[in-house]
Amino acid sequence: MQVMNELLVILAENSVCVLLQMLLIIPLAAALLLFIIPDRFQMAKGFAALAVTLYLGYIAIGLWSVSPQMVPQGDLIIRDCLAILNIDLLQKAGESVTFTVDGLSKLIVLSISVLSLLILVYSLLYNKSKRVSHFYSWFLLTLGCSYGAVLADNLILFVIFWGILGITLYKLIPGKDEASSAAAKKTMILIGASDTIMLLGIAILWRLTDTISMNGISVETNNILAVTAFLALLVGSFTKAGAFPFHTWVPDFAENSPATSSALLPASLDKLLGIYFLARITGDMFVMSDGMKVALLSVGVLTIITAVLMALMQHDYRRLLGYHAVSQVGYMILGFGIGSILGVVAGLFHMINHATYKSGLFLAAGAIERQTGRNDISDLGGLSAAMPVTFASALVFAMSISGVPPFNGFASKWMIYQGIIESGSGAGISSQLWIVWLGLAVLGSALTLASFVKFIGGIFLGRRDPALAGVREVPVLMWLPMALLALLCVFLGVFATGLVIPKLFTPVVGPFTFSGLWSSSLVSLLVLISIVLGFLIYLAMGTKRFRTGDIFIGGEKIEKLGASYPAPEFYKTFTEFSLFSRIYRMAEAKVFDIYDLSKKGVLWLSGTLSTAHTGLLPAYVIWVCAGLIIMLLIMT
């Protein structure tokens, strides 16, 4: 019997090894193969990528039933790849090529698979008009490296996958003009710089713990080295997720990249990866002090408020969505900053919810741009009848991100609010300031709703420009992914407490209980009852009881003017507030753009150093001597 049990364990371990190998090798091999095929066979490449993604989704589902375990792959690599040459180049590969299969990694892998599949279906027709060179190769490369980053236990292996994702991010912005080329360069530099800072943090961790295994690290942030390592890794997480102040690449990327690239990366995969790493940092690798919790919570509320205020002022709906992709990260950071089980679950739940509705919003934006050729909200309006599925889906996404019940955004935000209130009973400054975190989080949600009133009203409601009279709904392969994502938003919201959290999140953090009276199904039922009652009252009263009148804007009849009042104009008053006007002017001057500030600093330093090159020999002798003296002082 004992021998049989040991044999079953060995077979189970081997099956897990095979699943992991397929998740990593198949997309990478398929990506390399598709690079060989010319782009004129783009549709065939798309269906090939779809088949690969479907199979990877099947594997991800199979991985969900695997028990948590560490899976070393190094010995297998040596045996299969190097032993035939009798070269022992990876003597310690078993220690470094190690993967972790646990509740968190399985949740992210499954989410990546579902979202990637829907975006890929959408791209089959969308990419006919918005082409990215070798899109499907870069797509599969992104998919494989995302799986690798989520499953890697060794930090160096993690950084390798993480770094390749920076390259794919760069390549998925077509450099069709100066603006898109600048956005691609900015993205590459910011991501690359954050990766370098991450390497510094990993080096410090290795110095402190003598290991680079995520599961083998647990460091208290009570000394300068530990705090430095913690902050260095946070920089990588925040830059990838798009949190303040490393967020400025996200709006530029969203404005200048195709909808499929925006939906795949800053909307979903980058958020999943950035917040996944934040969960590892705060939950496994470090024990946060109260000061670090305050820092994390402060970044969370700053990310929410600053980004949503910028979103309010945007006329380009793609850039508006880019700022909201930043703002929502703040809620996830709040969840992990709280540090309780409820807070962690809320942060993870909001991460999944955000990836769902924000991917849908970018796909809706791509549909609008494809059918109208316009990006400015002021130039649109009245598209609800022409594009009913896109309108209905976008409306669900807008209410979800704004935290309107019973959609998924409300469920996760409500849990975050609960976590903040619960934390108020604890000790420390982070708990004492709970009312500040709660107030700013609720304010951010209200401003988000105001922003999406502009988005929905300006694009789908009001009068339609006669030039857009011929606009029709997008083909089924484009609207079907949007509709499915909208249904997923409803499902995740209605069944949040009864089904979604117990099945998806309890395996990640363990069992826990909700505080107070909270049931997503009950809330959904109450909302449905209120809608039905309102409709019945409307029918009982009759439409003849309502008075109709002329619409006036600025004292003039809008019919007389012959044009509707652009939705973004109502939001200009925000920039005129004395509190905000100066901030908006500074934002326009890129005072808060860390990339622009760094570029100016480098150029200033370069110009300053260039003045030292006078061409005179005595000046160079002085510089050499000064350098030697500094080196001697450092060495001693």
C-alpha positions in Angstrom: 0.0 0.0 0.0 2.8 2.4 0.9 4.5 1.7 -2.5 1.3 2.3 -4.3 0.8 5.7 -2.5 4.3 6.7 -3.4 3.7 5.8 -7.0 0.5 7.8 -7.1 2.4 10.8 -5.7 5.1 10.5 -8.4 2.5 10.2 -11.1 0.7 13.3 -9.8 3.9 15.3 -9.7 4.8 14.3 -13.2 1.4 15.3 -14.5 1.8 18.7 -12.9 5.2 19.1 -14.5 3.7 18.2 -17.9 0.9 20.8 -17.5 3.4 23.5 -16.5 5.7 22.7 -19.4 2.8 22.9 -21.9 1.6 26.2 -20.5 5.1 27.7 -21.1 6.5 25.9 -24.1 3.4 25.7 -26.4 2.7 29.5 -26.6 6.4 30.4 -26.9 6.9 27.8 -29.6 3.8 28.8 -31.5 4.8 32.5 -31.3 8.2 31.7 -32.9 6.5 29.7 -35.6 4.0 32.5 -36.4 6.9 34.9 -36.8 8.0 32.9 -39.8 4.6 33.2 -41.5 4.1 36.5 -43.4 1.5 39.0 -42.1 -0.5 38.7 -45.3 -1.8 35.5 -43.8 -3.0 37.3 -40.8 -6.4 35.7 -40.5 -4.8 32.2 -40.6 -2.3 33.3 -38.0 -5.2 34.6 -35.9 -7.1 31.3 -36.0 -3.9 29.4 -35.2 -3.4 31.6 -32.2 -7.0 31.1 -31.2 -6.5 27.3 -31.3 -3.4 27.6 -29.1 -5.2 29.9 -26.6 -8.2 27.6 -26.4 -5.9 24.6 -25.6 -4.0 26.7 -23.0 -7.3 27.6 -21.4 -8.1 23.9 -21.2 -4.8 23.3 -19.4 -5.5 26.2 -17.0 -8.8 24.6 -16.0 -7.0 21.3 -15.4 -4.4 23.1 -13.3 -7.2 24.4 -11.1 -7.7 21.0 -9.5 -4.0 20.5 -8.7 -3.1 20.7 -5.0 -0.7 23.5 -3.9 2.9 22.5 -4.4 6.4 23.5 -5.4 7.4 22.0 -8.8 11.2 21.9 -9.6 11.8 21.7 -13.4 15.6 22.1 -13.5 16.5 18.4 -13.2 14.1 17.6 -16.1 15.7 20.3 -18.2 19.2 18.9 -17.6 18.1 15.4 -18.4 16.1 16.2 -21.5 18.1 19.1 -23.0 21.7 18.9 -21.8 22.5 15.3 -21.0 22.6 14.3 -24.6 25.6 16.5 -25.0 27.2 15.4 -21.8 27.5 19.1 -20.8 26.7 20.0 -17.2 26.0 23.8 -17.6 23.1 24.0 -15.2 24.4 22.2 -12.2 22.0 24.1 -9.9 19.1 24.3 -12.3 16.9 22.4 -9.9 17.2 25.2 -7.4 16.4 28.0 -9.8 13.9 26.6 -12.4 11.2 26.1 -9.8 7.5 27.0 -10.1 4.7 27.5 -7.5 1.3 26.1 -8.0 -1.0 27.5 -5.3 -4.4 29.2 -5.1 -3.1 32.6 -6.1 -1.1 31.5 -9.1 -4.0 29.3 -10.3 -6.5 32.1 -10.0 -4.3 34.5 -12.1 -3.5 31.8 -14.7 -7.2 31.1 -15.2 -8.1 34.8 -15.4 -5.3 35.4 -18.0 -6.6 32.5 -20.1 -10.3 33.7 -20.1 -9.5 37.3 -20.9 -6.9 36.5 -23.5 -9.3 34.2 -25.3 -12.1 36.9 -25.5 -9.7 39.6 -26.7 -8.2 37.3 -29.3 -11.7 36.5 -30.8 -12.4 40.3 -31.0 -9.0 40.8 -32.7 -9.8 38.5 -35.6 -11.9 41.2 -37.3 -10.6 44.3 -35.5 -7.0 43.8 -36.7 -8.0 44.0 -40.3 -8.2 47.8 -39.9 -5.8 48.3 -36.9 -2.7 46.2 -37.7 0.2 45.6 -35.5 3.1 43.8 -37.2 3.2 40.1 -36.1 0.4 40.8 -33.5 -0.4 37.2 -32.9 3.2 36.2 -32.3 3.6 39.0 -29.7 0.2 38.0 -28.3 1.3 34.4 -27.7 4.7 35.5 -26.4 2.9 37.8 -23.9 0.6 34.9 -22.9 3.5 32.5 -22.3 5.6 34.9 -20.4 2.6 36.0 -18.3 2.1 32.3 -17.3 5.8 32.0 -16.5 5.9 35.2 -14.3 2.8 34.0 -12.3 4.1 30.5 -11.8 7.8 31.2 -11.2 9.0 30.8 -7.6 12.6 31.9 -8.2 12.9 35.7 -8.4 15.5 35.7 -11.2 13.3 33.4 -13.3 10.4 35.7 -12.5 12.3 38.8 -13.6 13.3 37.1 -16.9 9.7 36.5 -17.8 8.7 39.9 -16.4 11.4 41.6 -18.5 10.3 40.0 -21.8 6.8 41.3 -21.1 8.3 44.8 -21.2 9.5 44.1 -24.8 6.1 42.7 -25.9 4.4 45.8 -24.4 6.7 48.0 -26.5 6.1 45.9 -29.7 2.3 46.0 -29.4 2.2 49.8 -30.0 2.6 50.4 -33.7 4.9 53.3 -34.4 2.7 54.7 -37.1 3.4 58.3 -36.1 5.5 60.4 -33.8 2.9 60.2 -30.9 2.7 56.5 -30.9 6.5 56.1 -31.2 6.9 58.4 -28.3 4.4 56.5 -26.2 6.2 53.2 -27.0 9.5 54.6 -26.1 8.1 56.1 -22.8 6.6 52.7 -21.9 9.8 50.8 -22.6 11.9 53.2 -20.6 9.6 53.3 -17.6 9.1 49.6 -17.5 12.8 48.9 -18.0 13.9 51.4 -15.3 11.5 49.8 -12.8 12.9 46.3 -13.7 16.4 47.6 -12.9 15.2 48.9 -9.5 13.5 45.5 -8.9 16.9 43.8 -9.4 18.4 46.0 -6.7 15.6 44.9 -4.3 16.2 41.2 -5.2 19.9 41.6 -4.6 19.2 43.1 -1.1 16.8 40.2 -0.4 19.4 37.7 -1.3 21.9 39.4 1.0 19.4 39.4 3.9 17.9 35.9 3.5 20.5 34.0 1.3 17.7 32.8 -1.0 15.7 34.1 -3.9 12.8 31.8 -3.6 9.5 33.7 -3.0 8.3 31.0 -0.7 11.5 31.0 1.3 11.5 34.8 2.1 9.8 36.5 5.0 11.4 39.8 6.0 10.2 42.3 8.5 10.4 45.9 7.4 12.1 47.2 10.5 15.5 48.2 9.1 16.8 50.3 6.3 17.9 47.4 4.0 14.5 45.6 4.4 12.6 48.8 3.7 14.8 49.5 0.6 14.2 46.1 -0.8 10.4 46.4 -0.1 10.2 49.8 -1.8 12.4 48.6 -4.8 10.0 45.7 -5.4 7.0 47.9 -5.0 8.3 50.2 -7.8 8.2 47.2 -10.2 4.7 46.2 -9.1 3.4 49.8 -9.2 4.9 50.5 -12.6 3.5 47.3 -14.2 0.0 47.9 -12.6 0.1 51.6 -13.4 0.0 53.1 -9.9 0.9 56.7 -8.9 3.5 58.1 -9.5 4.7 55.5 -12.1 1.4 55.5 -14.0 2.0 58.1 -16.8 2.7 55.5 -19.5 -0.8 54.0 -19.2 -2.8 57.0 -20.6 -0.3 57.5 -23.4 -0.4 53.7 -24.3 -4.2 53.7 -24.3 -4.4 56.7 -26.5 -1.9 55.6 -29.1 -2.3 51.8 -29.3 -5.0 49.6 -30.9 -7.9 48.6 -28.7 -6.7 45.0 -28.6 -3.3 46.0 -27.2 -4.9 48.3 -24.6 -7.4 45.6 -23.6 -4.8 42.9 -23.4 -2.1 44.8 -21.4 -2.8 47.9 -19.3 -6.4 46.8 -18.9 -6.0 43.2 -18.0 -2.7 41.3 -18.0 -0.5 44.1 -16.7 -3.0 44.7 -13.9 -3.2 41.0 -13.1 0.6 40.7 -13.0 1.3 43.9 -11.1 -1.2 43.2 -8.4 -0.2 39.5 -8.3 3.3 40.6 -7.5 2.0 43.1 -4.9 0.1 40.2 -3.2 3.4 38.2 -3.1 5.3 41.2 -1.7 2.8 42.1 1.0 1.5 38.7 1.9 4.5 36.3 1.5 7.9 38.1 1.2 7.5 40.9 3.7 5.9 41.6 7.1 4.7 45.2 6.8 5.2 47.6 9.6 2.6 50.2 10.4 4.6 52.8 8.6 4.7 50.8 5.4 0.9 50.3 5.6 0.5 54.0 5.8 2.7 54.5 2.8 0.8 51.9 0.8 -2.6 53.3 1.8 -1.4 56.8 0.9 -0.3 55.7 -2.5 -3.7 54.0 -2.9 -5.8 57.1 -2.3 -3.5 59.3 -4.3 -3.8 57.0 -7.2 -7.6 57.0 -7.0 -8.0 60.8 -6.7 -5.3 62.1 -9.0 -6.2 59.8 -11.9 -10.0 60.2 -11.7 -9.6 64.0 -11.6 -7.5 63.8 -14.8 -10.0 61.5 -16.4 -12.8 64.0 -15.8 -11.1 66.5 -18.1 -10.4 64.2 -21.0 -12.1 64.6 -24.4 -10.4 61.6 -26.0 -12.3 58.6 -24.7 -9.3 56.3 -25.0 -7.2 58.6 -22.8 -10.2 58.8 -20.4 -10.2 55.0 -20.1 -6.4 55.0 -19.6 -6.7 57.3 -16.6 -9.4 55.1 -15.1 -7.2 52.1 -15.6 -4.8 53.9 -13.3 -7.5 55.1 -10.8 -8.9 51.6 -10.1 -5.4 50.3 -9.1 -5.7 52.5 -6.1 -8.6 50.4 -4.7 -6.6 47.3 -5.1 -3.6 48.9 -3.3 -6.0 49.9 -0.5 -7.1 46.3 0.0 -3.5 45.1 0.4 -2.6 48.1 2.5 -5.3 47.2 5.0 -3.5 43.9 5.5 -6.5 41.9 6.8 -7.9 38.8 5.1 -11.0 40.7 4.1 -8.8 43.5 2.6 -6.6 41.0 0.6 -9.7 39.2 -0.8 -11.2 42.6 -1.7 -8.1 43.6 -3.5 -7.8 40.4 -5.4 -11.6 40.5 -6.2 -11.3 44.1 -7.5 -8.3 43.1 -9.6 -10.4 40.4 -11.4 -13.4 42.7 -11.7 -11.3 45.5 -13.1 -9.6 43.3 -15.7 -13.1 42.2 -16.8 -14.9 45.6 -17.1 -11.8 47.6 -18.2 -11.0 45.1 -21.0 -14.7 45.4 -22.1 -14.5 49.2 -22.1 -11.4 49.2 -24.3 -13.1 46.8 -26.7 -16.1 49.0 -26.8 -13.9 52.0 -27.5 -12.3 50.0 -30.3 -15.7 49.3 -31.8 -16.7 52.9 -31.6 -13.5 54.1 -33.3 -13.7 51.4 -36.0 -17.3 52.4 -36.9 -17.0 56.2 -36.6 -13.3 57.0 -37.1 -13.6 59.5 -34.2 -11.9 59.6 -30.8 -13.2 62.8 -29.4 -16.4 62.6 -27.2 -17.4 66.0 -28.4 -17.7 64.7 -32.0 -20.0 61.8 -31.1 -23.4 61.2 -29.7 -26.6 59.3 -30.4 -25.0 56.0 -31.2 -27.2 53.9 -28.8 -29.7 53.0 -31.6 -27.0 52.4 -34.2 -24.8 50.2 -32.0 -27.2 48.7 -29.4 -25.0 45.8 -28.2 -22.0 48.0 -27.8 -24.1 50.5 -26.0 -25.6 47.9 -23.6 -22.2 46.4 -22.9 -20.5 49.7 -22.4 -23.4 50.7 -20.0 -22.8 47.6 -17.9 -19.0 48.2 -17.9 -19.6 51.9 -16.9 -21.9 51.0 -14.0 -19.5 48.3 -12.9 -16.5 50.5 -12.7 -18.5 53.2 -11.0 -19.6 50.8 -8.2 -23.3 50.7 -9.0 -25.1 47.6 -7.6 -25.6 44.8 -8.4 -22.5 44.8 -10.7 -19.1 43.3 -9.8 -17.4 46.7 -9.2 -19.8 47.4 -6.4 -19.2 44.1 -4.7 -15.4 44.5 -4.6 -15.5 48.2 -3.6 -18.0 47.4 -0.9 -15.7 44.8 0.5 -12.8 47.3 0.4 -15.0 49.8 2.4 -15.8 47.1 4.9 -12.1 46.2 5.3 -11.2 49.9 5.9 -13.9 50.2 8.5 -12.8 47.0 10.2 -9.2 48.2 10.3 -10.4 51.3 12.4 -10.6 49.0 15.4 -6.9 48.2 15.2 -3.8 50.0 16.6 -1.4 52.2 14.7 -1.6 55.3 12.6 -2.9 53.4 9.5 -6.0 52.3 11.5 -6.5 55.7 13.1 -6.7 57.3 9.7 -9.4 54.9 8.5 -11.9 57.7 7.9 -9.5 59.4 5.6 -8.9 56.3 3.5 -12.7 55.6 3.4 -13.7 59.1 2.5 -11.3 59.5 -0.4 -12.2 56.0 -1.7 -15.9 56.9 -1.7 -15.1 60.3 -3.3 -13.1 58.6 -6.0 -16.1 56.3 -6.8 -18.5 59.2 -7.0 -16.1 61.0 -9.4 -15.8 57.9 -11.5 -19.5 57.8 -11.9 -19.5 61.5 -13.0 -16.8 60.7 -15.5 -18.7 57.8 -17.0 -21.9 59.8 -17.2 -19.9 61.9 -19.7 -18.6 58.8 -21.5 -22.0 57.2 -21.9 -23.9 60.4 -22.5 -21.4 62.0 -24.8 -21.0 58.9 -27.1 -24.3 57.0 -27.0 -27.0 59.6 -26.0 -28.1 63.0 -27.3 -28.2 63.9 -30.9 -26.3 62.1 -33.6 -24.2 63.9 -36.1 -25.8 63.5 -39.6 -22.3 62.4 -40.8 -22.7 59.3 -38.6 -26.1 58.3 -40.0 -24.6 55.3 -41.7 -23.0 53.9 -38.5 -24.0 50.3 -37.8 -23.2 47.7 -35.1 -19.9 45.9 -35.3 -19.8 42.2 -36.6 -20.6 39.4 -34.3 -17.0 38.4 -33.7 -16.5 41.9 -32.2 -19.6 42.4 -30.2 -19.8 38.8 -28.8 -16.7 39.2 -26.6 -18.1 42.5 -25.2 -21.4 40.9 -24.5 -19.8 37.9 -22.7 -17.6 40.3 -20.6 -20.8 42.3 -19.7 -22.5 39.1 -18.6 -19.5 38.2 -16.6 -19.7 41.5 -14.8 -23.3 40.8 -13.9 -22.5 37.2 -12.8 -19.5 38.2 -10.6 -21.6 40.9 -8.9 -24.9 39.0 -8.4 -23.2 35.8 -7.1 -20.2 37.4 -5.4 -20.8 36.3 -1.8 -22.7 33.1 -2.5 -20.5 31.5 -5.2 -17.7 33.6 -6.6 -15.7 34.3 -3.4 -16.1 30.9 -1.8 -15.0 29.1 -5.0 -12.3 31.4 -6.3 -10.9 33.4 -3.4 -11.3 31.2 -0.3 -8.8 28.7 -1.8 -6.3 31.6 -2.0 -6.5 33.0 1.5 -8.5 30.5 3.5 -11.9 30.7 5.1 -13.2 34.0 6.4 -16.5 35.7 7.3 -18.0 38.9 6.2 -18.8 41.6 8.7 -22.3 43.0 9.0 -25.3 42.0 6.9 -23.9 41.6 3.4 -25.3 39.4 0.6 -24.7 40.2 -3.0 -27.8 38.1 -4.1 -30.0 40.1 -1.6 -28.7 43.4 -2.9 -29.4 42.2 -6.5 -32.9 41.2 -5.6 -33.7 44.5 -4.0 -32.4 46.4 -7.1 -34.5 44.2 -9.4 -37.6 44.8 -7.2 -37.0 48.6 -7.2 -36.7 48.6 -11.1 -39.9 46.5 -11.5 -41.8 48.8 -9.0 -40.6 51.9 -10.8 -41.7 50.5 -14.2 -45.1 49.6 -12.8 -45.6 53.0 -11.3 -44.6 54.5 -14.6 -47.2 52.4 -16.4 -49.9 53.2 -13.8 -49.4 56.9 -14.1 -49.4 57.0 -17.8 -47.3 59.1 -20.2 -50.0 61.7 -20.6 -49.4 63.0 -17.1 -46.0 64.2 -18.1 -45.4 67.7 -19.5 -42.9 68.2 -22.3 -41.1 71.5 -23.0 -38.2 73.0 -24.8 -34.6 72.4 -23.9 -32.6 75.5 -23.0 -28.8 75.8 -22.8 -27.5 79.2 -21.8 -30.9 80.9 -22.3 -31.2 79.6 -25.9 -33.4 76.9 -27.3 -31.2 74.0 -28.3 -33.5 73.3 -31.3 -32.8 76.9 -32.5 -29.1 76.4 -32.2 -29.4 73.2 -34.3 -26.7 71.4 -32.3 -26.3 69.6 -29.0 -24.2 70.9 -26.2 -21.0 68.7 -26.0 -20.9 66.6 -22.9 -17.3 67.4 -22.0 -18.1 71.1 -21.7 -20.1 70.5 -18.5 -16.9 69.3 -16.8 -14.8 72.4 -17.5 -16.0 73.9 -14.2 -13.7 71.5 -12.4 -10.7 73.2 -13.9 -12.0 76.6 -12.8 -12.1 75.7 -9.1 -9.4 77.5 -7.3 -8.3 74.3 -5.6 -8.0 72.4 -8.9 -7.1 75.0 -11.5 -3.4 75.2 -10.5 -3.1 71.4 -10.3 -4.6 71.0 -13.8 -2.2 73.6 -15.2 0.7 71.8 -13.5 -0.5 68.5 -14.9 -0.7 69.9 -18.4 2.9 71.0 -18.0 3.8 67.4 -17.0 5.0 68.5 -13.5 3.7 65.1 -12.2 5.1 63.0 -15.0 8.0 61.1 -13.6 9.2 60.2 -17.1 9.3 63.8 -18.3 10.9 65.0 -15.1 13.6 62.3 -15.4 14.2 63.2 -19.0 14.7 66.8 -18.2 17.0 65.9 -15.3 19.1 63.7 -17.6 19.3 66.4 -20.2 20.3 69.0 -17.6 23.0 66.7 -16.2 24.3 66.0 -19.7 24.4 69.7 -20.5 26.2 70.4 -17.2 28.8 67.7 -17.7 29.4 68.8 -21.3 30.6 72.2 -20.1 33.5 70.4 -18.3 34.8 69.3 -21.7 36.8 72.5 -22.4 39.5 70.9 -24.5 42.2 72.1 -22.1 44.6 69.5 -20.7 44.9 71.0 -17.2 41.1 70.8 -16.8 41.1 67.0 -17.7 44.0 66.4 -15.3 42.0 68.0 -12.4 39.0 65.8 -13.2 41.1 62.6 -13.3 42.7 63.5 -9.9 39.4 64.3 -8.4 38.0 61.0 -9.6 40.9 59.1 -8.1 40.5 60.8 -4.8 36.8 60.0 -4.6 37.5 56.3 -5.5 40.1 56.0 -2.8 37.7 57.6 -0.2 35.0 55.1 -1.2 37.4 52.1 -1.1 38.7 53.0 2.4 
